[in-house]
Amino acid sequence: MKMTPKRTVVYLSVCLSVLTSLCQGQRSADSQLPSAPDEPILGLTTNELAEALQGLLDEADSRVGLSVEKKASVIPRCDVGERCAMKHGPRIGRLCDCLRGTACNTFFLRCY
């Protein structure tokens, strides 16, 4: 019995797909997390891990001293005709953001 190249390719592809599915099933069974939530991880329970993480976060927050509100810079809104920018030599600094439908004129530095 002589095998044609097409038949060989079909047999090889079937064998590879079967092996891939078997290996995939084995890998998913090995990578499952432990089912017991109170089982110690690295010698610590989940409550101890949570307390340690909270302590680290509190310590990092006290060291930084900046709150989230200060980091998120919110530019106030300007009405039409109000001054929206200020010139600092060759650069222009923004004072406020113009309302929707208007833009800050870079010559007059006002919302129009």
All heavy atoms as an XYZ file, in Angstrom:
843
protein
N       0.843     -1.159      0.000
C       0.000      0.000      0.000
C       0.901      1.239      0.000
O       1.729      1.427      0.876
C      -0.878     -0.021      1.253
C      -1.835      1.090      1.319
S      -3.035      0.625      2.548
C      -3.373      2.176      3.199
N       0.695      2.101     -0.967
C       1.519      3.287     -1.148
C       0.767      4.516     -0.627
O      -0.393      4.707     -0.958
C       1.816      3.440     -2.631
C       2.792      4.512     -2.935
C       3.083      4.497     -4.417
C       4.047      5.600     -4.742
N       4.276      5.701     -6.162
N       1.456      5.363      0.212
C       0.817      6.550      0.774
C       1.125      7.754     -0.103
O       2.262      7.989     -0.471
C       1.306      6.815      2.196
C       0.814      5.809      3.190
S       1.133      6.283      4.870
C      -0.086      7.508      5.128
N       0.104      8.492     -0.405
C       0.294      9.710     -1.186
C       0.673     10.850     -0.241
O       0.396     10.789      0.957
C      -0.996     10.062     -1.956
O      -2.022     10.313     -1.007
C      -1.405      8.943     -2.885
N       1.272     11.905     -0.766
C       1.650     13.039      0.101
C       0.444     13.696      0.769
O       0.540     14.144      1.919
C       2.338     14.010     -0.856
C       2.801     13.174     -2.002
C       1.831     12.048     -2.103
N      -0.694     13.733      0.102
C      -1.884     14.330      0.706
C      -2.348     13.522      1.903
O      -2.710     14.079      2.946
C      -3.020     14.431     -0.310
C      -2.803     15.472     -1.368
C      -3.985     15.546     -2.285
C      -3.747     16.562     -3.381
N      -4.871     16.651     -4.299
N      -2.351     12.209      1.757
C      -2.788     11.348      2.850
C      -1.825     11.461      4.037
O      -2.249     11.479      5.189
C      -2.855      9.896      2.356
C      -3.473      8.964      3.377
C      -3.589      7.564      2.878
N      -4.670      7.505      1.897
C      -4.992      6.427      1.204
N      -4.280      5.316      1.363
N      -5.974      6.426      0.360
N      -0.540     11.587      3.762
C       0.455     11.740      4.822
C       0.232     13.039      5.591
O       0.291     13.059      6.820
C       1.876     11.736      4.209
O       2.050     10.559      3.443
C       2.927     11.792      5.291
N      -0.052     14.111      4.873
C      -0.307     15.399      5.514
C      -1.551     15.324      6.382
O      -1.590     15.845      7.506
C      -0.422     16.512      4.447
C      -0.934     17.793      5.056
C       0.900     16.727      3.757
N      -2.592     14.655      5.903
C      -3.825     14.524      6.677
C      -3.568     13.727      7.950
O      -4.005     14.117      9.046
C      -4.937     13.864      5.827
C      -6.133     13.489      6.682
C      -5.354     14.782      4.697
N      -2.855     12.599      7.850
C      -2.552     11.797      9.036
C      -1.709     12.575     10.039
O      -1.960     12.521     11.243
C      -1.830     10.502      8.646
C      -2.733      9.447      8.071
C      -2.388      8.763      6.917
C      -3.925      9.108      8.698
C      -3.204      7.798      6.382
C      -4.758      8.134      8.173
C      -4.395      7.477      7.018
O      -5.204      6.522      6.497
N      -0.715     13.290      9.564
C       0.127     14.077     10.462
C      -0.668     15.181     11.161
O      -0.490     15.437     12.343
C       1.302     14.679      9.705
C       2.453     13.723      9.398
C       3.498     14.410      8.554
C       3.065     13.195     10.675
N      -1.547     15.844     10.427
C      -2.338     16.914     11.037
C      -3.304     16.370     12.078
O      -3.522     16.981     13.128
C      -3.084     17.712      9.968
O      -4.021     16.889      9.319
N      -3.888     15.202     11.824
C      -4.780     14.587     12.810
C      -3.999     14.204     14.061
O      -4.438     14.459     15.192
C      -5.510     13.358     12.197
C      -6.211     12.545     13.267
C      -6.490     13.802     11.141
N      -2.824     13.619     13.888
C      -2.003     13.232     15.042
C      -1.575     14.444     15.850
O      -1.620     14.428     17.087
C      -0.772     12.460     14.571
S      -1.158     10.806     13.987
N      -1.174     15.505     15.171
C      -0.766     16.715     15.870
C      -1.934     17.357     16.627
O      -1.765     17.835     17.742
C      -0.163     17.718     14.889
C       1.257     17.410     14.432
C       1.688     18.394     13.371
C       2.206     17.426     15.600
N      -3.120     17.359     16.032
C      -4.263     17.959     16.722
C      -4.655     17.144     17.952
O      -5.015     17.709     18.994
C      -5.445     18.108     15.767
O      -5.897     16.840     15.348
N      -4.577     15.812     17.868
C      -4.881     14.964     19.022
C      -3.855     15.192     20.134
O      -4.204     15.342     21.309
C      -4.946     13.484     18.607
C      -4.976     12.558     19.816
C      -6.156     13.230     17.729
N      -2.579     15.238     19.779
C      -1.536     15.479     20.778
C      -1.679     16.857     21.414
O      -1.489     17.027     22.622
C      -0.158     15.330     20.140
C       0.314     13.897     19.875
C       1.620     13.894     19.112
C       0.459     13.140     21.175
N      -2.019     17.848     20.613
C      -2.189     19.199     21.143
C      -3.345     19.263     22.132
O      -3.243     19.875     23.188
C      -2.428     20.190     19.992
O      -1.348     20.093     19.074
C      -2.545     21.604     20.493
N      -4.455     18.619     21.796
C      -5.599     18.645     22.710
C      -5.293     17.887     24.001
O      -5.706     18.309     25.079
C      -6.837     18.071     22.026
O      -6.642     16.700     21.740
N      -4.553     16.789     23.923
C      -4.180     16.057     25.134
C      -3.247     16.885     26.011
O      -3.416     16.946     27.234
C      -3.512     14.727     24.770
C      -4.432     13.646     24.195
C      -3.618     12.439     23.755
C      -5.478     13.236     25.214
N      -2.282     17.540     25.395
C      -1.349     18.374     26.166
C      -2.054     19.582     26.766
O      -1.752     19.990     27.883
C      -0.195     18.832     25.281
S       0.894     17.481     24.813
N      -2.989     20.143     26.043
C      -3.739     21.297     26.544
C      -4.573     20.898     27.757
O      -4.646     21.626     28.730
C      -4.638     21.857     25.432
C      -5.320     23.138     25.772
C      -4.357     24.308     25.801
O      -3.246     24.224     25.329
N      -4.797     25.397     26.364
N      -5.204     19.749     27.719
C      -5.991     19.264     28.854
C      -5.123     18.995     30.061
O      -5.494     19.284     31.195
N      -3.946     18.448     29.851
C      -3.019     18.180     30.952
C      -2.531     19.483     31.564
O      -2.449     19.618     32.774
C      -1.823     17.359     30.441
C      -0.819     17.000     31.501
C      -1.384     16.015     32.500
O      -2.278     15.253     32.197
N      -0.863     16.045     33.721
N      -2.230     20.486     30.723
C      -1.724     21.764     31.220
C      -2.806     22.488     32.025
O      -2.538     23.082     33.047
C      -1.260     22.640     30.064
C      -0.535     23.875     30.545
C       0.020     24.651     29.420
N      -1.086     25.289     28.714
C      -0.954     26.008     27.625
N       0.218     26.148     27.074
N      -1.984     26.565     27.049
N      -4.075     22.464     31.576
C      -5.130     23.164     32.300
C      -5.408     22.492     33.644
O      -5.760     23.150     34.605
C      -6.403     23.237     31.461
O      -6.924     21.947     31.250
N      -5.240     21.164     33.737
C      -5.451     20.472     35.000
C      -4.326     20.795     35.982
O      -4.553     20.892     37.188
C      -5.529     18.968     34.776
N      -3.102     20.991     35.484
C      -1.974     21.301     36.361
C      -2.004     22.737     36.853
O      -1.496     23.036     37.921
C      -0.649     21.059     35.629
C      -0.394     19.582     35.389
O      -1.040     18.764     36.064
O       0.447     19.264     34.525
N      -2.554     23.646     36.082
C      -2.461     25.061     36.416
C      -3.642     25.565     37.239
O      -3.794     26.760     37.392
C      -2.358     25.883     35.130
O      -3.549     25.751     34.380
N      -4.477     24.689     37.776
C      -5.606     25.131     38.573
C      -5.129     25.600     39.939
O      -4.174     25.074     40.499
C      -6.622     24.004     38.751
C      -7.370     23.675     37.484
C      -8.350     22.541     37.699
O      -8.345     21.893     38.740
N      -9.171     22.294     36.719
N      -5.805     26.615     40.475
C      -5.474     27.142     41.790
C      -6.018     26.210     42.868
O      -6.963     25.459     42.638
C      -6.101     28.530     41.963
C      -5.533     29.615     41.064
C      -6.343     30.888     41.231
C      -4.086     29.864     41.382
N      -5.437     26.247     44.051
C      -5.980     25.418     45.135
C      -7.406     25.829     45.462
O      -7.738     27.009     45.481
C      -5.044     25.676     46.320
C      -4.123     26.757     45.911
C      -4.265     26.979     44.447
N      -8.249     24.825     45.717
C      -9.669     25.107     45.905
C      -9.983     25.615     47.307
O     -10.973     26.298     47.505
C     -10.489     23.852     45.619
O     -10.095     22.817     46.499
N      -9.168     25.313     48.280
C      -9.455     25.719     49.652
C      -8.951     27.147     49.876
O      -7.765     27.409     49.738
C      -8.782     24.777     50.637
N      -9.840     28.097     50.255
C      -9.398     29.467     50.459
C      -8.572     29.662     51.729
O      -7.806     30.592     51.831
C     -10.699     30.267     50.530
C     -11.726     29.282     50.952
C     -11.278     27.954     50.404
N      -8.721     28.784     52.723
C      -7.980     28.927     53.969
C      -6.662     28.168     53.948
O      -5.954     28.116     54.949
C      -8.831     28.437     55.149
C     -10.045     29.329     55.362
O      -9.971     30.515     54.979
O     -11.050     28.831     55.890
N      -6.324     27.575     52.812
C      -5.074     26.851     52.698
C      -3.914     27.841     52.711
O      -3.930     28.842     51.996
C      -5.089     26.055     51.386
C      -3.955     25.078     51.256
C      -4.148     24.246     50.013
O      -5.178     23.557     49.923
O      -3.278     24.309     49.142
N      -2.907     27.644     53.533
C      -1.816     28.622     53.630
C      -0.995     28.696     52.339
O      -0.669     27.689     51.742
C      -0.976     28.118     54.801
C      -1.386     26.723     55.037
C      -2.743     26.532     54.460
N      -0.686     29.930     51.955
C       0.156     30.178     50.798
C       1.434     30.804     51.331
O       1.378     31.825     52.016
C      -0.535     31.121     49.797
C      -1.843     30.517     49.330
C       0.364     31.422     48.615
C      -2.691     31.468     48.515
N       2.569     30.195     51.042
C       3.869     30.645     51.543
C       3.891     30.682     53.074
O       4.548     31.528     53.681
C       4.235     32.027     50.979
C       4.366     32.136     49.472
C       4.568     33.589     49.078
C       5.513     31.286     48.975
N       3.133     29.807     53.701
C       3.111     29.725     55.158
C       2.208     30.751     55.820
O       2.207     30.855     57.039
N       1.461     31.539     55.033
C       0.571     32.562     55.593
C      -0.852     32.318     55.125
O      -1.074     31.882     54.004
C       1.012     33.956     55.138
C       2.410     34.410     55.546
C       2.755     35.705     54.847
C       2.486     34.580     57.047
N      -1.818     32.623     55.976
C      -3.214     32.520     55.562
C      -3.604     33.780     54.783
O      -2.871     34.776     54.762
C      -4.136     32.372     56.793
O      -4.024     33.546     57.590
C      -3.786     31.141     57.601
N      -4.763     33.753     54.161
C      -5.197     34.893     53.352
C      -5.415     36.126     54.200
O      -5.144     37.243     53.755
C      -6.487     34.545     52.593
O      -7.457     34.047     53.503
C      -6.227     33.539     51.509
N      -5.886     35.953     55.440
C      -6.078     37.107     56.324
C      -4.748     37.771     56.658
O      -4.632     38.997     56.670
C      -6.798     36.700     57.610
C      -8.246     36.355     57.361
O      -8.831     36.794     56.381
N      -8.820     35.562     58.247
N      -3.731     36.959     56.930
C      -2.413     37.517     57.234
C      -1.824     38.217     56.016
O      -1.197     39.272     56.142
C      -1.474     36.415     57.714
C      -1.846     35.860     59.089
C      -1.022     34.638     59.441
O      -0.430     34.015     58.545
O      -0.970     34.295     60.639
N      -2.024     37.643     54.840
C      -1.541     38.278     53.613
C      -2.247     39.605     53.374
O      -1.624     40.595     52.981
C      -1.743     37.348     52.417
C      -0.806     36.150     52.327
C      -1.263     35.224     51.204
C       0.613     36.602     52.084
N      -3.556     39.646     53.619
C      -4.314     40.883     53.422
C      -3.857     41.958     54.401
O      -3.715     43.129     54.032
C      -5.804     40.610     53.588
N      -3.605     41.579     55.645
C      -3.132     42.549     56.639
C      -1.754     43.078     56.275
O      -1.472     44.274     56.411
C      -3.109     41.907     58.025
C      -4.487     41.652     58.607
C      -4.439     40.833     59.878
O      -3.327     40.552     60.377
O      -5.521     40.473     60.379
N      -0.873     42.215     55.782
C       0.466     42.649     55.390
C       0.406     43.598     54.201
O       1.113     44.613     54.165
C       1.323     41.436     55.054
N      -0.456     43.302     53.244
C      -0.609     44.172     52.076
C      -1.187     45.516     52.482
O      -0.733     46.558     51.998
C      -1.515     43.501     51.042
C      -1.760     44.276     49.757
C      -0.458     44.513     49.025
C      -2.732     43.537     48.879
N      -2.149     45.530     53.382
C      -2.734     46.786     53.854
C      -1.687     47.623     54.575
O      -1.622     48.842     54.412
C      -3.929     46.509     54.773
C      -4.657     47.752     55.210
C      -5.300     48.475     54.036
O      -5.810     47.848     53.131
N      -5.264     49.788     54.067
N      -0.836     46.985     55.366
C       0.229     47.698     56.056
C       1.214     48.327     55.073
O       1.648     49.470     55.246
N       1.557     47.595     54.009
C       2.456     48.135     52.992
C       1.830     49.323     52.272
O       2.495     50.325     52.016
C       2.815     47.049     51.975
C       3.825     46.015     52.433
C       3.961     44.922     51.385
C       5.166     46.659     52.692
N       0.553     49.214     51.959
C      -0.119     50.313     51.262
C      -0.225     51.548     52.147
O      -0.037     52.673     51.677
C      -1.507     49.865     50.793
C      -1.529     48.848     49.655
C      -2.943     48.391     49.389
C      -0.905     49.426     48.414
N      -0.524     51.370     53.420
C      -0.602     52.506     54.335
C       0.758     53.181     54.484
O       0.868     54.407     54.498
C      -1.115     52.062     55.706
C      -2.581     51.668     55.673
O      -3.281     52.073     54.710
O      -3.022     50.936     56.587
N       1.800     52.370     54.581
C       3.150     52.915     54.724
C       3.574     53.683     53.475
O       4.143     54.776     53.559
C       4.129     51.773     54.991
C       5.563     52.218     55.200
C       6.470     51.030     55.427
O       6.072     50.113     56.181
O       7.558     51.024     54.851
N       3.261     53.150     52.307
C       3.612     53.821     51.058
C       2.826     55.115     50.902
O       3.357     56.118     50.430
C       3.353     52.895     49.877
N       1.562     55.119     51.327
C       0.733     56.318     51.217
C       1.237     57.412     52.151
O       1.237     58.591     51.793
C      -0.721     55.978     51.531
C      -1.663     57.116     51.198
O      -1.380     57.849     50.229
O      -2.672     57.275     51.909
N       1.684     57.044     53.340
C       2.180     58.051     54.281
C       3.515     58.625     53.820
O       3.815     59.779     54.067
C       2.310     57.449     55.680
O       3.315     56.458     55.690
N       4.325     57.823     53.127
C       5.613     58.308     52.638
C       5.446     59.267     51.471
O       6.141     60.272     51.378
C       6.483     57.137     52.176
C       7.493     56.740     53.212
C       8.483     55.771     52.648
N       7.868     54.458     52.594
C       8.051     53.577     51.640
N       8.845     53.840     50.655
N       7.459     52.419     51.667
N       4.531     58.978     50.575
C       4.360     59.810     49.390
C       3.765     61.150     49.773
O       4.259     62.196     49.368
C       3.484     59.083     48.342
C       3.152     59.998     47.198
C       4.193     57.846     47.847
N       2.695     61.166     50.536
C       2.102     62.402     51.000
C       1.238     63.106     49.974
O       0.695     64.157     50.243
N       1.098     62.584     48.783
C       0.239     63.193     47.761
C      -1.020     62.364     47.625
O      -0.977     61.155     47.568
C       0.955     63.234     46.406
C       2.203     64.105     46.321
C       2.843     63.936     44.955
C       1.849     65.557     46.551
N      -2.131     63.041     47.564
C      -3.384     62.321     47.398
C      -3.723     62.206     45.914
O      -3.133     62.865     45.068
C      -4.514     63.030     48.144
O      -4.741     64.285     47.553
N      -4.685     61.373     45.618
C      -5.091     61.158     44.235
C      -5.704     62.428     43.652
O      -5.517     62.735     42.481
C      -6.087     59.984     44.151
C      -6.612     59.809     42.754
C      -5.445     58.716     44.644
N      -6.400     63.196     44.479
C      -7.041     64.410     43.990
C      -6.014     65.428     43.510
O      -6.245     66.168     42.573
C      -7.928     65.036     45.067
C      -9.150     64.213     45.430
C      -8.829     63.138     46.448
O      -7.840     63.273     47.197
O      -9.564     62.139     46.476
N      -4.882     65.506     44.174
C      -3.859     66.464     43.782
C      -3.169     66.046     42.495
O      -2.724     66.879     41.728
C      -2.834     66.618     44.898
C      -3.374     67.319     46.113
C      -2.301     67.472     47.152
C      -2.858     68.115     48.408
N      -1.842     68.198     49.456
N      -3.051     64.746     42.259
C      -2.385     64.262     41.062
C      -3.234     64.484     39.820
O      -2.716     64.781     38.759
C      -2.064     62.774     41.197
C      -0.962     62.487     42.169
C      -0.693     61.008     42.218
C       0.348     60.682     43.258
N       0.579     59.259     43.351
N      -4.523     64.312     39.933
C      -5.410     64.471     38.781
C      -5.688     65.956     38.600
O      -6.545     66.529     39.241
C      -6.709     63.698     38.991
N      -4.925     66.580     37.722
C      -5.078     68.025     37.520
C      -6.311     68.283     36.664
O      -6.401     67.851     35.527
C      -3.841     68.604     36.868
O      -3.616     68.000     35.620
N      -7.252     68.992     37.224
C      -8.476     69.341     36.523
C      -8.408     70.826     36.201
O      -8.253     71.656     37.089
C      -9.718     69.035     37.397
C     -10.987     69.464     36.694
C      -9.757     67.576     37.759
N      -8.468     71.132     34.924
C      -8.404     72.522     34.491
C      -9.807     73.098     34.547
O     -10.738     72.520     33.996
C      -7.824     72.624     33.068
C      -6.419     72.036     33.051
C      -7.814     74.051     32.577
C      -5.816     71.929     31.685
N     -10.000     74.270     35.190
C     -11.339     74.857     35.260
C     -11.818     75.321     33.889
O     -11.030     75.505     32.969
C     -11.159     76.037     36.214
C      -9.708     76.345     36.195
C      -9.005     75.064     35.897
N     -13.123     75.521     33.750
C     -13.729     75.963     32.488
C     -13.796     77.479     32.422
O     -14.008     78.149     33.432
C     -15.145     75.401     32.352
C     -15.209     73.907     32.302
C     -14.821     73.451     30.950
N     -14.908     71.991     30.878
C     -14.670     71.326     29.788
N     -14.362     71.962     28.696
N     -14.757     70.035     29.791
N     -13.607     78.031     31.216
C     -13.714     79.477     30.981
C     -14.967     79.761     30.167
O     -15.342     78.978     29.298
C     -12.526     79.988     30.164
S     -10.939     79.714     30.915
N     -15.586     80.892     30.437
C     -16.709     81.341     29.614
C     -16.169     82.068     28.397
O     -14.984     82.414     28.319
C     -17.611     82.280     30.426
C     -18.400     81.525     31.480
O     -18.702     80.340     31.252
O     -18.706     82.135     32.527
N     -17.036     82.329     27.431
C     -16.653     83.053     26.218
C     -16.229     84.465     26.601
O     -16.910     85.152     27.357
C     -17.827     83.076     25.209
C     -17.465     83.897     23.984
C     -18.203     81.665     24.815
N     -15.069     84.888     26.115
C     -14.547     86.217     26.393
C     -13.610     86.279     27.579
O     -12.918     87.279     27.771
N     -13.556     85.240     28.402
C     -12.650     85.230     29.544
C     -11.232     84.892     29.099
O     -11.016     84.247     28.084
C     -13.096     84.193     30.580
C     -14.225     84.646     31.453
C     -14.472     83.629     32.558
O     -14.377     82.416     32.311
O     -14.769     84.083     33.666
N     -10.280     85.315     29.909
C      -8.884     85.033     29.625
C      -8.613     83.558     29.882
O      -8.894     83.032     30.963
C      -8.020     85.907     30.516
C      -6.592     85.849     30.140
C      -5.821     86.904     30.869
N      -4.452     86.797     30.426
C      -3.549     87.696     30.644
N      -3.873     88.780     31.293
N      -2.333     87.529     30.215
N      -8.038     82.875     28.895
C      -7.843     81.430     29.002
C      -6.375     81.035     29.029
O      -6.056     79.875     29.273
C      -8.557     80.715     27.867
S      -7.985     81.234     26.250
N      -5.468     81.963     28.737
C      -4.052     81.624     28.699
C      -3.237     82.840     29.120
O      -3.722     83.955     29.185
C      -3.657     81.169     27.305
N      -1.952     82.567     29.395
C      -1.040     83.634     29.790
C       0.279     83.397     29.074
O       0.715     82.265     28.936
C      -0.847     83.597     31.302
C       0.068     84.647     31.826
S       0.149     84.563     33.615
C      -1.209     85.609     34.021
N       0.887     84.464     28.598
C       2.123     84.349     27.846
C       3.316     84.432     28.789
O       3.395     85.313     29.624
C       2.199     85.468     26.813
C       2.890     85.050     25.580
C       2.541     85.953     24.435
C       3.213     85.307     23.296
N       3.236     85.628     22.098
N       4.218     83.476     28.668
C       5.462     83.450     29.429
C       6.612     83.461     28.429
O       7.138     82.405     28.077
C       5.559     82.198     30.304
C       4.472     82.064     31.303
N       4.430     82.811     32.448
C       3.368     81.270     31.335
C       3.368     82.480     33.147
N       2.700     81.553     32.494
N       6.985     84.623     27.944
C       8.020     84.705     26.915
C       7.506     84.072     25.641
O       6.424     84.406     25.155
N       8.238     83.123     25.078
C       7.775     82.480     23.843
C       6.713     81.403     24.084
O       6.096     80.914     23.149
C       9.040     81.860     23.265
C       9.911     81.613     24.441
C       9.595     82.721     25.415
N       6.493     81.036     25.338
C       5.533     79.971     25.646
C       4.217     80.545     26.137
O       4.165     81.640     26.671
C       6.113     79.053     26.716
C       7.217     78.198     26.168
C       7.767     77.308     27.233
N       9.085     77.852     27.545
C       9.656     77.801     28.703
N       9.055     77.244     29.710
N      10.842     78.319     28.897
N       3.162     79.738     25.962
C       1.828     80.131     26.417
C       1.376     79.107     27.454
O       1.363     77.909     27.199
C       0.825     80.184     25.243
C       1.237     81.270     24.279
C      -0.580     80.398     25.742
C       0.401     81.349     23.034
N       1.005     79.578     28.632
C       0.505     78.703     29.687
C      -1.003     78.779     29.776
O      -1.596     79.849     29.681
N      -1.650     77.641     29.964
C      -3.113     77.609     30.020
C      -3.600     77.938     31.418
O      -3.106     77.415     32.399
C      -3.602     76.225     29.618
C      -3.343     75.949     28.159
C      -3.793     74.577     27.760
N      -5.221     74.440     27.942
C      -5.869     73.309     27.823
N      -5.220     72.223     27.526
N      -7.162     73.257     28.000
N      -4.581     78.803     31.490
C      -5.216     79.128     32.765
C      -6.475     78.310     32.971
O      -6.778     77.896     34.088
C      -5.569     80.624     32.812
C      -4.397     81.594     32.747
C      -4.901     83.017     32.659
C      -3.516     81.420     33.964
N      -7.242     78.135     31.890
C      -8.483     77.377     31.972
C      -8.814     76.821     30.590
O      -8.198     77.187     29.598
C      -9.618     78.233     32.503
S      -9.879     79.739     31.576
N      -9.795     75.935     30.544
C     -10.206     75.285     29.310
C     -11.498     75.936     28.829
O     -12.440     76.108     29.599
C     -10.421     73.800     29.569
C     -10.472     72.975     28.305
O     -10.058     73.492     27.257
O     -10.911     71.816     28.383
N     -11.528     76.316     27.546
C     -12.716     76.963     26.992
C     -13.874     75.971     26.892
O     -13.666     74.757     26.778
C     -12.407     77.536     25.611
S     -11.166     78.823     25.660
N     -15.091     76.505     26.929
C     -16.282     75.665     26.827
C     -16.343     74.976     25.473
O     -15.661     75.365     24.526
C     -17.535     76.514     27.040
C     -17.722     77.090     28.437
C     -18.920     78.011     28.453
C     -17.904     75.975     29.449
N     -17.182     73.983     25.374
C     -17.337     73.241     24.126
C     -17.852     74.166     23.035
O     -18.758     74.952     23.243
C     -18.316     72.100     24.340
C     -18.387     71.165     23.185
C     -19.269     70.009     23.494
N     -18.679     68.848     22.871
C     -18.984     67.618     23.140
N     -19.857     67.377     24.080
N     -18.431     66.624     22.509
N     -17.236     74.081     21.852
C     -17.630     74.922     20.728
C     -16.824     76.198     20.640
O     -16.946     76.944     19.674
N     -16.012     76.479     21.643
C     -15.154     77.657     21.609
C     -13.702     77.206     21.698
O     -13.414     76.061     22.055
C     -15.455     78.614     22.774
O     -15.212     77.943     23.998
C     -16.887     79.105     22.726
N     -12.791     78.105     21.378
C     -11.373     77.789     21.440
C     -10.618     78.974     22.008
O     -11.081     80.119     21.955
C     -10.851     77.451     20.048
N      -9.440     78.712     22.522
C      -8.609     79.769     23.091
C      -7.823     80.425     21.959
O      -7.020     79.775     21.292
C      -7.667     79.169     24.128
S      -6.794     80.413     25.076
N      -8.063     81.699     21.720
C      -7.363     82.448     20.690
C      -5.950     82.738     21.192
O      -5.781     83.375     22.238
C      -8.124     83.754     20.390
C      -7.545     84.501     19.227
O      -6.342     84.611     19.084
N      -8.439     85.043     18.398
N      -4.951     82.299     20.441
C      -3.559     82.452     20.910
C      -3.039     83.870     20.746
O      -2.005     84.195     21.311
C      -2.648     81.475     20.143
O      -2.762     81.716     18.751
C      -2.990     80.043     20.469
N      -3.724     84.735     19.988
C      -3.290     86.117     19.861
C      -3.855     86.975     20.995
O      -3.138     87.701     21.664
C      -3.702     86.702     18.506
C      -3.187     88.093     18.267
C      -1.854     88.299     17.977
C      -4.039     89.177     18.333
C      -1.374     89.582     17.776
C      -3.587     90.451     18.123
C      -2.236     90.667     17.839
N      -5.175     86.866     21.226
C      -5.819     87.646     22.277
C      -5.799     86.938     23.639
O      -6.069     87.559     24.662
C      -7.285     87.952     21.900
C      -7.413     88.819     20.687
C      -7.932     88.316     19.525
C      -6.992     90.129     20.721
C      -8.056     89.114     18.406
C      -7.107     90.940     19.605
C      -7.643     90.437     18.434
N      -5.520     85.620     23.637
C      -5.474     84.799     24.851
C      -6.818     84.783     25.585
O      -6.901     84.797     26.803
C      -4.367     85.257     25.802
C      -2.950     85.275     25.206
C      -1.975     85.854     26.199
C      -2.529     83.912     24.741
N      -7.886     84.769     24.784
C      -9.247     84.731     25.336
C     -10.049     83.671     24.595
O      -9.734     83.321     23.467
C      -9.917     86.083     25.197
C      -9.218     87.156     25.999
C     -10.046     88.406     26.105
N      -9.339     89.437     26.839
C      -9.352     89.573     28.148
N     -10.056     88.742     28.872
N      -8.685     90.545     28.736
N     -11.124     83.191     25.235
C     -12.011     82.208     24.596
C     -12.920     82.895     23.590
O     -13.585     83.881     23.919
C     -12.857     81.501     25.651
S     -11.939     80.370     26.688
N     -12.940     82.394     22.375
C     -13.826     82.903     21.330
C     -14.422     81.765     20.549
O     -13.861     80.762     20.381
C     -13.079     83.831     20.372
C     -12.778     85.174     21.014
C     -11.494     85.481     21.429
C     -13.784     86.104     21.207
C     -11.212     86.690     22.011
C     -13.492     87.318     21.792
C     -12.215     87.614     22.191
O     -11.946     88.808     22.774
